[in-house]
């Protein structure tokens, strides 16, 4: 994978715990949500399907109730969790 210059607009320290309301707010601002848990990747078109809060929270929160990391916003897409292929596809 080639190194690319990516402009970082905002960085939030991992010690700042982001919970359910933070996650739902981020999801509602996105058009697409791609959540990776291990090898499982779930993509949701937030504008077409209008998922409910519980569905979004299940994709975005870990077992402690905090936002899973990494969480990256790329344009109108929100990436939650890490998957090599997803990051390569979305970040180029």
FIFIMI-345146 format. One record per residue (C-alpha): x, y, z; residue in one letter; residue number from 1. Coordinates in Angstrom, 1 decimal. Layout:
# FIFIMI-345146
<seza <X,Y,Z>,'A',NUM>
...
//
This chain:
# FIFIMI-345146
<seza <0.0,0.0,0.0>,'X',1>
<seza <1.4,3.4,-1.0>,'X',2>
<seza <1.7,6.2,1.5>,'X',3>
<seza <-0.7,9.1,0.8>,'X',4>
<seza <-0.9,12.6,2.3>,'X',5>
<seza <-4.2,12.8,4.1>,'X',6>
<seza <-5.3,16.1,5.7>,'X',7>
<seza <-6.5,15.5,9.3>,'X',8>
<seza <-9.3,17.9,10.2>,'X',9>
<seza <-9.7,16.8,13.8>,'X',10>
<seza <-8.1,14.3,16.1>,'X',11>
<seza <-9.7,13.2,19.3>,'X',12>
<seza <-7.6,11.6,22.0>,'X',13>
<seza <-8.6,8.0,22.8>,'X',14>
<seza <-8.9,8.9,26.5>,'X',15>
<seza <-11.9,11.0,25.7>,'X',16>
<seza <-14.7,8.4,25.9>,'X',17>
<seza <-17.3,8.9,23.2>,'X',18>
<seza <-20.6,7.2,24.0>,'X',19>
<seza <-23.9,6.4,22.3>,'X',20>
<seza <-25.1,10.0,21.8>,'X',21>
<seza <-21.8,11.0,20.2>,'X',22>
<seza <-21.8,7.9,17.9>,'X',23>
<seza <-25.4,8.5,16.8>,'X',24>
<seza <-24.7,12.2,16.2>,'X',25>
<seza <-21.8,11.3,13.9>,'X',26>
<seza <-23.8,8.6,12.1>,'X',27>
<seza <-26.7,11.0,11.4>,'X',28>
<seza <-24.2,13.4,9.8>,'X',29>
<seza <-22.9,10.8,7.4>,'X',30>
<seza <-24.5,9.4,4.2>,'X',31>
<seza <-22.7,6.0,4.6>,'X',32>
<seza <-21.5,4.0,7.5>,'X',33>
<seza <-19.0,1.2,7.2>,'X',34>
<seza <-18.4,-0.8,10.3>,'X',35>
<seza <-15.7,-3.5,10.6>,'X',36>
<seza <-15.6,-6.0,13.4>,'X',37>
<seza <-12.8,-8.5,12.7>,'X',38>
<seza <-13.4,-9.8,9.2>,'X',39>
<seza <-17.1,-8.9,9.2>,'X',40>
<seza <-17.8,-5.6,7.4>,'X',41>
<seza <-21.2,-4.0,7.4>,'X',42>
<seza <-22.0,-1.1,5.1>,'X',43>
<seza <-25.2,1.0,5.7>,'X',44>
<seza <-26.5,3.7,3.4>,'X',45>
<seza <-27.8,6.0,6.2>,'X',46>
<seza <-29.8,8.2,3.9>,'X',47>
<seza <-31.6,5.4,2.0>,'X',48>
<seza <-32.3,2.9,4.8>,'X',49>
<seza <-32.7,5.1,7.9>,'X',50>
<seza <-31.5,2.6,10.4>,'X',51>
<seza <-32.8,2.9,14.0>,'X',52>
<seza <-30.6,4.1,16.8>,'X',53>
<seza <-30.1,0.6,18.3>,'X',54>
<seza <-28.9,-0.7,14.9>,'X',55>
<seza <-26.4,2.1,14.5>,'X',56>
<seza <-25.2,1.9,18.2>,'X',57>
<seza <-24.6,-1.9,17.8>,'X',58>
<seza <-22.3,-1.2,14.8>,'X',59>
<seza <-20.5,1.7,16.4>,'X',60>
<seza <-20.1,0.9,20.1>,'X',61>
<seza <-17.8,-1.6,21.8>,'X',62>
<seza <-18.7,-3.8,24.7>,'X',63>
<seza <-18.0,-1.0,27.2>,'X',64>
<seza <-20.5,1.3,25.5>,'X',65>
<seza <-17.8,3.6,24.1>,'X',66>
<seza <-17.2,4.3,20.4>,'X',67>
<seza <-15.1,1.7,18.7>,'X',68>
<seza <-11.8,2.8,17.2>,'X',69>
<seza <-10.5,3.9,14.9>,'X',70>
<seza <-13.4,6.0,13.8>,'X',71>
<seza <-12.6,8.0,10.6>,'X',72>
<seza <-14.8,10.4,8.6>,'X',73>
<seza <-13.9,10.5,4.9>,'X',74>
<seza <-16.2,13.0,3.2>,'X',75>
<seza <-19.7,11.7,3.8>,'X',76>
<seza <-18.5,8.2,4.8>,'X',77>
<seza <-17.9,7.2,8.4>,'X',78>
<seza <-15.5,4.3,9.0>,'X',79>
<seza <-15.8,2.5,12.3>,'X',80>
<seza <-13.3,-0.2,13.3>,'X',81>
<seza <-10.4,-1.4,11.2>,'X',82>
<seza <-10.3,-3.6,8.2>,'X',83>
<seza <-7.3,-3.5,5.8>,'X',84>
<seza <-9.4,-3.7,2.6>,'X',85>
<seza <-11.9,-1.1,3.7>,'X',86>
<seza <-9.2,1.4,4.5>,'X',87>
<seza <-7.4,0.7,1.3>,'X',88>
<seza <-10.6,1.1,-0.7>,'X',89>
<seza <-11.8,4.3,1.1>,'X',90>
<seza <-8.5,6.0,1.7>,'X',91>
<seza <-6.9,5.0,-1.6>,'X',92>
//
